[in-house]
């Protein structure tokens, strides 16, 4: 049987890093880990191909080649996914669809022959058997969330690693916290399910043997959801593995702010090669944190927590939200002040949205405030509910935040703030530097240091870093490239016409 695994194209978003990737001649940030893992579950005698539409174009010839198209997507990939489905239907090629988009919106997505809803581990054997027998059902859904300790190693041989800036690995699924706006617990549950130590080391081995050297993103919803197992088993084993191979990878992940409360855990993460962690800060406004049930962020000095993590040698990337019912008119100024003072260089600020199935979604539905049109991209100025704050005030304030924090002056000042707190624990290995890194350095000098209007701030930081923070120089060049991308994304938000963003058409009444 011939299977073509298709990953739809992302729109130009904050996390796509599309404008930054051009500097290092890469086509996508990460490969489609879900599809690669599903591919490893399929029979070895089946003929498999993977097409990532973020790195290659999908042709009619590709579709005709396959007996089945396996497609997986996030909500933000909805438009591209719909286009793929329409093309497959036109060419009479059957479709098997799974992943977050299809799990939450399968009733609205027409043209799919077979849905895999939720985790695939307990479903695939039945699906494979039925496909081979020609009697596959329309919907396959696991009644329980499966143990992932038997999840296979992703089939890395299906991709060209040279097209990606980073690889990815999953250690756990689920998060013990239940923020009102978050769909993680809807999709993956509140009890973190984890892989075992030998499994994690085998995944690192597989990437190492494929020749990968560089970044690996641990894609977990909350990497520290089970601290005890991390500290006693997983991290010590990774530390030993990395030391024996002279640190071929640098790791990044997502975690909750209580990481700052556990010094042993931070030391172990840094020793294991972690240098970046994304944290959902959300808001400096205490009432807004109470509203969304962001329990760990309440009643704490958030800036002090961020700086403590930076002091231990990890860059903090942050997520921020405006649009909560309890946001005061001063929230825009407060968000800017917090971001600048915290030294969070990579700060994603988005408008609040209510993903399908979340507690926020159900609350707004009861309050008759819910609208259609959730895009999955919380930086495109769209919003799928009627906010308490005047909408134009909210949008203008949001755009003001973006314009301020990514203006070169403020952006480079934030990098300086970060450098004062950041204590890198390890020098950058020359072995991990590639020719494309050198190209990126010279491209940054041309596009950011000469062509952009904020070039004076670029060169000031350039000189300060060389003399005061030489160990952080590669990171600062990376930040300058990121800033170029973020400004492009912010410009798109500035050009979004208000009249086309919020509509009451389709509102639940």
C-alpha positions in Angstrom: 0.0 0.0 0.0 1.3 3.5 -0.9 0.9 6.2 1.8 1.7 9.9 1.3 1.9 11.7 4.7 1.1 15.4 4.1 1.7 18.3 6.5 -0.2 21.5 5.4 1.5 24.8 5.1 1.6 27.3 8.0 0.5 30.9 7.5 3.2 33.5 8.2 3.0 33.5 12.0 5.2 34.6 15.0 6.5 31.0 15.5 6.9 30.2 11.8 10.2 32.2 11.9 9.8 32.3 8.1 11.6 35.6 7.7 14.4 34.5 10.0 14.9 31.1 8.4 16.0 32.8 5.2 19.1 34.0 7.0 20.3 30.5 7.6 19.0 29.0 4.3 16.5 26.7 6.0 12.9 26.1 5.0 11.1 25.3 8.2 11.8 25.4 12.0 10.8 21.8 12.8 9.7 18.7 11.0 6.2 17.3 11.5 6.8 15.1 14.6 3.3 13.6 14.8 3.3 12.4 11.2 6.8 10.9 11.6 5.7 9.1 14.7 2.6 7.8 13.0 4.7 6.7 10.0 6.8 4.5 12.4 3.5 2.7 13.4 2.7 1.7 9.9 3.6 -1.7 8.4 7.2 -1.9 7.2 6.1 -3.4 3.8 4.0 -0.3 3.0 5.6 2.3 0.8 5.8 5.7 2.6 6.6 9.2 1.5 6.3 12.4 3.6 5.6 15.8 2.1 5.8 18.9 4.3 4.2 21.7 2.4 6.4 24.2 4.4 9.4 22.8 2.5 8.0 21.5 -0.8 4.9 21.9 -3.0 2.2 19.2 -3.2 1.5 18.3 -6.8 -1.3 16.3 -8.3 1.2 13.7 -9.2 2.0 13.2 -5.6 -1.6 12.8 -4.7 -2.3 10.3 -7.6 0.7 8.2 -6.5 -0.9 7.4 -3.1 -3.5 4.9 -2.2 -4.2 7.0 0.9 -3.2 10.5 2.0 -2.5 10.7 5.8 -2.9 14.3 6.9 -2.3 15.9 10.3 -2.6 19.6 11.2 -2.8 22.3 13.8 -5.8 24.7 13.9 -3.7 27.5 12.3 -3.1 25.2 9.3 -6.9 24.9 8.6 -7.0 26.7 5.3 -4.1 24.8 3.8 -5.6 21.5 5.1 -8.9 22.3 3.5 -7.2 22.9 0.2 -5.4 19.5 0.4 -8.7 17.8 1.2 -10.4 19.4 -1.8 -7.6 18.4 -4.1 -7.6 14.8 -2.9 -11.4 14.6 -3.3 -11.1 15.9 -6.9 -8.5 13.3 -7.7 -10.5 10.5 -5.9 -7.6 9.8 -3.4 -8.9 8.7 0.0 -7.9 10.6 3.1 -7.0 9.6 6.7 -6.9 12.7 9.0 -5.7 13.2 12.6 -4.1 15.7 14.8 -5.4 18.7 16.8 -7.4 20.4 14.0 -9.3 17.2 13.1 -9.8 16.1 16.6 -11.6 19.3 17.6 -13.2 20.2 14.3 -13.9 16.9 12.5 -17.7 17.6 12.3 -17.0 20.8 10.3 -14.4 19.3 7.9 -16.0 17.6 5.0 -14.4 15.3 2.5 -12.3 13.2 4.9 -12.8 9.4 4.6 -11.4 8.4 7.9 -10.7 10.3 11.1 -8.3 9.4 13.9 -9.4 11.4 16.9 -7.0 11.9 19.7 -3.8 9.9 20.3 -3.0 7.4 17.7 -1.2 4.7 19.7 -4.3 2.6 20.6 -6.0 3.2 17.3 -3.5 2.4 14.6 -3.6 -1.4 14.7 -7.4 -1.4 14.1 -7.1 1.2 11.4 -4.3 -0.6 9.6 -6.2 -3.9 9.8 -9.4 -2.3 8.4 -7.5 -0.4 5.6 -5.9 -3.7 4.4 -9.3 -5.4 4.5 -11.0 -2.5 2.7 -13.5 -1.9 5.4 -12.2 1.1 7.3 -14.6 3.0 9.5 -15.3 6.7 9.3 -14.1 7.5 12.9 -11.5 5.9 15.1 -11.3 7.2 18.6 -9.5 5.9 21.7 -11.7 5.6 24.8 -8.6 6.2 27.0 -5.4 8.3 26.8 -2.7 5.7 25.9 0.5 5.0 27.7 3.2 6.5 25.6 6.1 4.4 26.9 5.7 2.2 23.8 5.4 5.0 21.3 8.0 4.2 18.5 10.9 6.4 17.5 9.9 8.8 14.7 10.8 7.6 11.2 13.5 10.3 10.5 14.5 8.7 7.2 11.4 10.2 5.6 12.8 13.8 5.8 15.8 15.8 4.7 17.1 17.2 7.9 19.1 19.9 6.1 15.8 21.7 5.4 15.1 22.3 9.1 16.7 24.6 11.7 15.9 22.2 14.6 14.7 18.7 15.3 12.0 17.8 17.9 11.3 15.1 20.5 8.4 14.5 22.8 8.9 13.3 26.4 5.4 13.8 27.8 1.8 14.7 27.0 -0.6 16.5 29.2 -0.4 19.3 31.9 -1.4 19.2 35.5 -2.8 22.7 35.3 -6.1 23.8 33.7 -5.9 27.4 32.5 -9.3 28.5 31.3 -8.2 29.4 27.7 -5.9 26.5 27.1 -6.9 23.4 25.1 -3.9 21.2 26.2 -6.0 19.4 28.8 -8.8 18.9 26.3 -6.5 17.2 23.9 -3.9 15.5 26.2 -5.4 15.5 29.7 -4.3 16.8 33.1 -2.1 13.8 34.1 1.2 14.0 32.4 2.0 10.8 30.6 5.8 10.3 30.2 8.2 8.2 28.2 10.8 6.0 30.0 14.5 6.8 30.2 15.7 4.2 27.7 13.1 5.4 25.3 14.3 9.0 25.5 17.9 8.0 25.1 17.0 5.9 22.1 15.3 8.9 20.5 18.4 11.0 21.1 20.6 8.2 19.7 18.4 8.0 16.6 18.9 11.7 15.9 22.6 11.5 16.7 23.1 8.5 14.3 21.2 10.3 11.6 24.0 12.9 11.8 22.0 15.7 13.4 24.0 18.2 15.4 22.3 21.3 16.8 19.0 22.3 18.4 16.3 19.9 19.6 12.9 21.2 20.8 11.2 19.1 23.5 7.6 19.7 22.4 5.9 18.9 25.7 2.9 20.8 26.9 4.7 21.3 30.2 8.1 19.6 30.4 8.2 19.8 34.2 4.7 18.4 34.8 6.3 15.4 36.6 9.3 17.0 38.4 10.1 13.9 40.5 10.7 11.6 37.5 12.7 14.3 35.7 15.1 14.8 38.6 15.5 11.2 39.6 15.6 9.5 36.2 15.4 11.4 33.0 17.6 14.4 33.4 20.6 12.6 35.0 20.5 10.0 32.2 20.5 12.8 29.6 23.4 14.6 31.4 25.5 11.4 31.1 24.5 10.8 27.5 25.4 14.4 26.5 28.7 14.4 28.3 29.8 11.2 26.6 29.1 12.7 23.2 30.5 16.2 24.0 27.1 17.9 23.9 26.0 17.5 20.2 22.6 19.1 20.9 21.3 22.1 22.7 17.8 21.7 24.1 14.7 23.9 24.5 11.2 23.2 25.8 8.1 24.7 27.4 7.5 24.8 31.1 5.4 26.6 33.8 6.8 29.5 35.9 7.3 27.3 39.0 10.5 26.1 37.3 12.0 29.1 39.0 11.1 27.6 42.4 13.3 24.5 41.9 17.0 25.2 41.8 18.0 21.5 41.5 15.7 21.1 38.5 17.2 24.2 36.8 20.7 23.0 37.4 19.9 19.6 36.0 18.3 21.1 32.9 21.2 23.3 32.2 23.6 20.4 32.8 21.6 18.3 30.3 22.0 21.0 27.6 18.9 23.1 28.0 19.4 26.8 27.1 15.9 28.0 26.3 12.5 27.6 27.9 9.1 29.0 26.8 6.8 30.1 29.7 3.3 31.3 29.5 3.5 34.5 31.6 0.1 35.8 30.2 -0.4 39.0 32.2 1.1 41.2 34.9 -2.5 42.0 36.0 -3.3 39.8 39.0 -7.1 40.0 38.4 -6.6 38.7 34.8 -4.5 35.8 36.2 -7.3 34.9 38.7 -9.9 35.1 35.9 -8.1 32.6 33.7 -7.1 30.4 36.6 -3.4 30.7 35.9 -2.7 29.5 39.4 1.1 29.3 39.3 1.5 32.9 38.1 -0.6 34.4 40.9 0.8 36.0 44.0 4.4 35.9 42.8 7.0 38.4 41.5 6.9 37.3 37.9 9.9 39.4 36.8 12.0 38.0 39.7 11.1 34.4 38.6 12.0 35.1 35.0 15.4 36.6 36.0 16.2 33.7 38.3 15.8 31.3 35.3 18.0 33.6 33.2 20.6 33.6 36.0 20.8 29.8 35.8 21.7 30.0 32.1 18.4 29.6 30.3 16.8 32.2 28.0 13.1 32.7 28.8 10.8 33.1 25.9 7.3 34.3 27.0 3.7 34.2 26.0 1.5 37.2 26.8 -2.3 37.8 26.3 -4.5 40.8 26.3 -8.3 40.7 26.1 -9.2 39.3 29.4 -12.5 40.6 31.0 -10.5 42.0 33.9 -7.9 43.8 31.8 -7.9 47.5 32.7 -7.2 50.2 30.1 -3.7 50.4 31.5 -2.9 46.8 30.5 -1.2 47.8 27.3 1.3 50.0 29.2 1.7 47.3 31.9 2.5 44.6 29.3 5.1 46.8 27.6 6.7 47.6 30.9 6.8 44.0 32.1 8.3 42.7 28.8 11.0 45.4 28.7 11.9 45.1 32.4 12.0 41.2 32.3 14.4 41.0 29.4 12.2 38.5 27.6 13.5 39.1 24.1 11.2 36.6 22.3 7.8 37.9 23.6 4.8 36.6 21.8 1.8 38.9 22.6 -1.6 37.7 21.4 -5.2 38.5 21.6 -7.2 36.2 23.8 -9.2 33.5 21.9 -11.3 30.6 23.0 -10.3 27.3 21.4 -13.0 24.8 20.9 -13.7 22.6 24.0 -11.9 24.8 26.5 -13.5 26.1 29.7 -13.3 29.6 28.2 -15.2 28.4 25.1 -18.0 26.9 27.2 -18.2 30.0 29.5 -18.5 32.4 26.6 -21.0 30.2 24.8 -23.2 30.4 27.9 -22.8 34.1 28.0 -23.7 34.4 24.3 -20.4 36.1 23.5 -18.9 33.4 21.4 -18.3 34.1 17.7 -17.2 31.9 14.8 -13.8 32.3 13.3 -11.1 30.9 15.6 -7.9 31.1 13.4 -5.5 29.4 15.8 -3.1 32.2 15.3 -3.3 34.6 18.2 -1.1 37.2 16.6 -3.2 37.9 13.5 -5.6 40.3 15.3 -8.5 37.9 15.1 -10.7 37.2 18.1 -13.6 34.8 18.4 -15.7 36.3 21.1 -17.1 39.7 22.1 -14.7 41.3 24.6 -15.7 43.3 27.6 -13.3 46.1 26.5 -14.3 48.2 23.5 -13.0 46.2 20.5 -11.3 49.1 18.8 -9.6 50.1 22.0 -8.4 46.5 22.5 -7.1 46.3 18.9 -5.4 49.6 19.0 -3.8 48.8 22.4 -2.6 45.4 21.1 -1.1 46.9 18.0 0.6 49.6 20.2 2.3 46.8 22.2 3.6 45.1 19.1 4.8 48.4 17.6 6.6 49.3 20.8 8.3 46.1 21.8 9.6 45.3 18.3 10.7 48.8 17.4 14.5 48.5 17.1 15.3 50.8 20.0 13.1 48.9 22.5 13.9 45.5 21.1 17.7 46.0 21.5 17.3 47.6 24.9 15.5 44.4 25.9 18.4 42.3 24.7 20.8 44.4 26.9 18.5 43.8 29.9 18.6 40.1 29.2 22.4 40.0 28.9 22.8 41.6 32.3 20.9 38.6 33.9 21.9 35.8 31.6 24.7 33.5 32.9 25.5 31.0 30.1 27.0 27.8 31.6 28.7 26.5 28.5 30.7 28.0 25.7 29.3 27.5 22.2 31.0 24.5 20.6 32.9 25.3 17.4 31.9 21.8 16.3 28.3 22.9 16.2 28.9 25.9 14.0 28.1 25.4 10.4 28.8 27.4 7.3 25.2 28.6 7.2 25.7 30.2 10.6 28.6 32.3 9.1 26.3 33.2 6.2 23.6 34.3 8.7 26.1 36.5 10.5 27.0 38.4 7.4 23.3 38.6 6.2 22.4 40.0 9.6 25.0 42.8 9.2 23.6 43.6 5.7 19.8 43.4 6.2 19.6 44.4 9.9 22.8 46.4 10.4 22.7 48.4 7.1 19.4 48.2 5.4 17.0 48.6 8.4 16.2 52.0 9.8 17.2 50.8 13.4 20.8 50.0 12.3 22.3 52.3 14.9 20.9 50.2 17.7 22.1 47.0 16.1 25.7 48.3 15.9 25.6 49.6 19.5 24.6 46.2 20.8 27.1 44.5 18.4 30.0 46.4 20.0 28.7 46.1 23.6 28.3 42.4 23.2 31.8 41.9 21.7 33.5 43.7 24.6 31.2 42.9 27.6 29.4 39.6 26.7 31.6 37.8 24.1 30.2 34.4 25.1 26.7 35.6 24.1 27.7 37.0 20.8 26.2 34.2 18.7 23.0 34.4 20.6 22.8 38.2 20.1 23.2 37.7 16.4 20.3 35.2 16.5 18.2 37.7 18.4 18.9 40.4 15.7 17.6 37.9 13.1 14.6 37.1 15.2 13.8 40.8 15.5 13.8 41.1 11.7 11.2 38.4 11.6 9.1 39.8 14.5 8.9 43.2 12.9 7.6 41.7 9.7 4.9 39.9 11.7 4.1 43.1 13.6 3.7 45.0 10.3 1.1 42.5 9.2 -0.9 43.2 12.4 -0.7 47.0 11.8 -2.1 46.6 8.3 -5.1 44.5 9.5 -8.3 46.4 8.8 -10.5 46.6 11.8 -13.8 46.1 9.9 -12.6 42.7 8.7 -11.5 41.3 12.1 -14.5 41.2 14.3 -17.9 40.2 13.0 -21.1 39.1 14.7 -22.0 36.8 11.8 -22.4 33.3 13.1 -22.6 34.4 16.7 -24.3 31.9 19.0 -27.6 33.4 20.0 
